[in-house]
Amino acid sequence: MSPSRPLRQRDELRRSESPLPGPSREDRGRSLGLQIRGKWHQQQPNISDGDLVLVAEDNLPPQQWLLGRIVARHAGEDGMVRVVDVRTSGGGLFRRAIYKLAPLPLC
């Protein structure tokens, strides 16, 4: 018998006394916070030509996203803008879906 045997038995006893698996108090609070959010019932304005945006990239952190301006819009069948052409400060022209853009407010 090894000297660590009593310690292992004590750890096994603690595991058996632990509460049943389930959501913790933090998880319950987080889910309640998510439940009170409502659906967007107000239509948001379309993005327009000349708007300043950040171009989100999946492989870059937000601090390194490119800054650009909308130069052309492409609407879907419902008349809402779905895709835009963006010109960046480096001179590049990209076509991106609007969910990959973060419009910046002009002061």
ZINORZI-V335913 format. One record per residue. N is the residue number from 0. RES is the residue in one letter. PHI is phi as a letter, one per 30 degrees, with the letter a starting at -180 (NA if undefined). PSI is psi in whole degrees, -180 to 180 (999 if undefined). OMEGA is omega in whole degrees, -180 to 180 (999 if undefined). Layout:
n->N res->RES phi->PHI psi->PSI omega->OMEGA
n->N res->RES phi->PHI psi->PSI omega->OMEGA
This chain:
n->0 res->M phi->NA psi->133 omega->-177
n->1 res->S phi->c psi->159 omega->180
n->2 res->P phi->d psi->-17 omega->-179
n->3 res->S phi->d psi->-7 omega->-178
n->4 res->R phi->e psi->-46 omega->179
n->5 res->P phi->d psi->-34 omega->179
n->6 res->L phi->d psi->-41 omega->178
n->7 res->R phi->d psi->-40 omega->179
n->8 res->Q phi->d psi->-40 omega->-180
n->9 res->R phi->d psi->-41 omega->178
n->10 res->D phi->d psi->-40 omega->179
n->11 res->E phi->d psi->-37 omega->178
n->12 res->L phi->d psi->-42 omega->179
n->13 res->R phi->d psi->-41 omega->179
n->14 res->R phi->d psi->-37 omega->-179
n->15 res->S phi->d psi->-24 omega->179
n->16 res->E phi->d psi->-7 omega->-178
n->17 res->S phi->d psi->153 omega->-179
n->18 res->P phi->d psi->162 omega->180
n->19 res->L phi->d psi->150 omega->179
n->20 res->P phi->d psi->143 omega->-180
n->21 res->G phi->l psi->-178 omega->-179
n->22 res->P phi->d psi->137 omega->178
n->23 res->S phi->d psi->176 omega->-180
n->24 res->R phi->d psi->-40 omega->179
n->25 res->E phi->d psi->-41 omega->180
n->26 res->D phi->d psi->-41 omega->180
n->27 res->R phi->d psi->-42 omega->179
n->28 res->G phi->d psi->-39 omega->180
n->29 res->R phi->d psi->-42 omega->-178
n->30 res->S phi->d psi->-33 omega->177
n->31 res->L phi->d psi->-38 omega->178
n->32 res->G phi->d psi->-33 omega->179
n->33 res->L phi->d psi->-30 omega->-176
n->34 res->Q phi->d psi->-27 omega->-176
n->35 res->I phi->d psi->-5 omega->178
n->36 res->R phi->d psi->134 omega->-179
n->37 res->G phi->c psi->169 omega->178
n->38 res->K phi->d psi->152 omega->177
n->39 res->W phi->d psi->117 omega->178
n->40 res->H phi->c psi->-13 omega->179
n->41 res->Q phi->c psi->136 omega->-180
n->42 res->Q phi->d psi->134 omega->179
n->43 res->Q phi->d psi->148 omega->180
n->44 res->P phi->d psi->148 omega->177
n->45 res->N phi->d psi->149 omega->174
n->46 res->I phi->d psi->146 omega->-176
n->47 res->S phi->b psi->165 omega->179
n->48 res->D phi->d psi->140 omega->179
n->49 res->G phi->j psi->-7 omega->179
n->50 res->D phi->d psi->142 omega->178
n->51 res->L phi->d psi->130 omega->-176
n->52 res->V phi->b psi->158 omega->167
n->53 res->L phi->c psi->134 omega->-180
n->54 res->V phi->c psi->111 omega->-178
n->55 res->A phi->d psi->135 omega->176
n->56 res->E phi->b psi->136 omega->-178
n->57 res->D phi->d psi->-31 omega->-175
n->58 res->N phi->c psi->9 omega->180
n->59 res->L phi->b psi->147 omega->173
n->60 res->P phi->d psi->157 omega->-177
n->61 res->P phi->e psi->-28 omega->-180
n->62 res->Q phi->d psi->-19 omega->-177
n->63 res->Q phi->c psi->8 omega->178
n->64 res->W phi->d psi->149 omega->-179
n->65 res->L phi->d psi->147 omega->176
n->66 res->L phi->c psi->134 omega->-178
n->67 res->G phi->a psi->174 omega->177
n->68 res->R phi->b psi->144 omega->177
n->69 res->I phi->d psi->127 omega->177
n->70 res->V phi->c psi->-24 omega->178
n->71 res->A phi->a psi->147 omega->179
n->72 res->R phi->c psi->148 omega->178
n->73 res->H phi->b psi->113 omega->-176
n->74 res->A phi->d psi->154 omega->175
n->75 res->G phi->d psi->-173 omega->-179
n->76 res->E phi->d psi->-26 omega->-179
n->77 res->D phi->d psi->1 omega->179
n->78 res->G phi->i psi->-6 omega->179
n->79 res->M phi->d psi->143 omega->179
n->80 res->V phi->d psi->129 omega->180
n->81 res->R phi->c psi->-34 omega->-176
n->82 res->V phi->b psi->144 omega->179
n->83 res->V phi->b psi->158 omega->170
n->84 res->D phi->c psi->131 omega->-176
n->85 res->V phi->b psi->131 omega->174
n->86 res->R phi->c psi->126 omega->-178
n->87 res->T phi->c psi->170 omega->-179
n->88 res->S phi->d psi->-25 omega->177
n->89 res->G phi->d psi->-3 omega->179
n->90 res->G phi->j psi->-4 omega->-180
n->91 res->G phi->d psi->148 omega->177
n->92 res->L phi->c psi->122 omega->-177
n->93 res->F phi->b psi->149 omega->170
n->94 res->R phi->c psi->120 omega->-176
n->95 res->R phi->b psi->150 omega->172
n->96 res->A phi->d psi->149 omega->-174
n->97 res->I phi->d psi->-21 omega->178
n->98 res->Y phi->d psi->-11 omega->176
n->99 res->K phi->c psi->8 omega->-178
n->100 res->L phi->c psi->148 omega->175
n->101 res->A phi->b psi->102 omega->-180
n->102 res->P phi->d psi->139 omega->178
n->103 res->L phi->c psi->135 omega->179
n->104 res->P phi->d psi->140 omega->176
n->105 res->L phi->c psi->132 omega->-178
n->106 res->C phi->d psi->999 omega->999
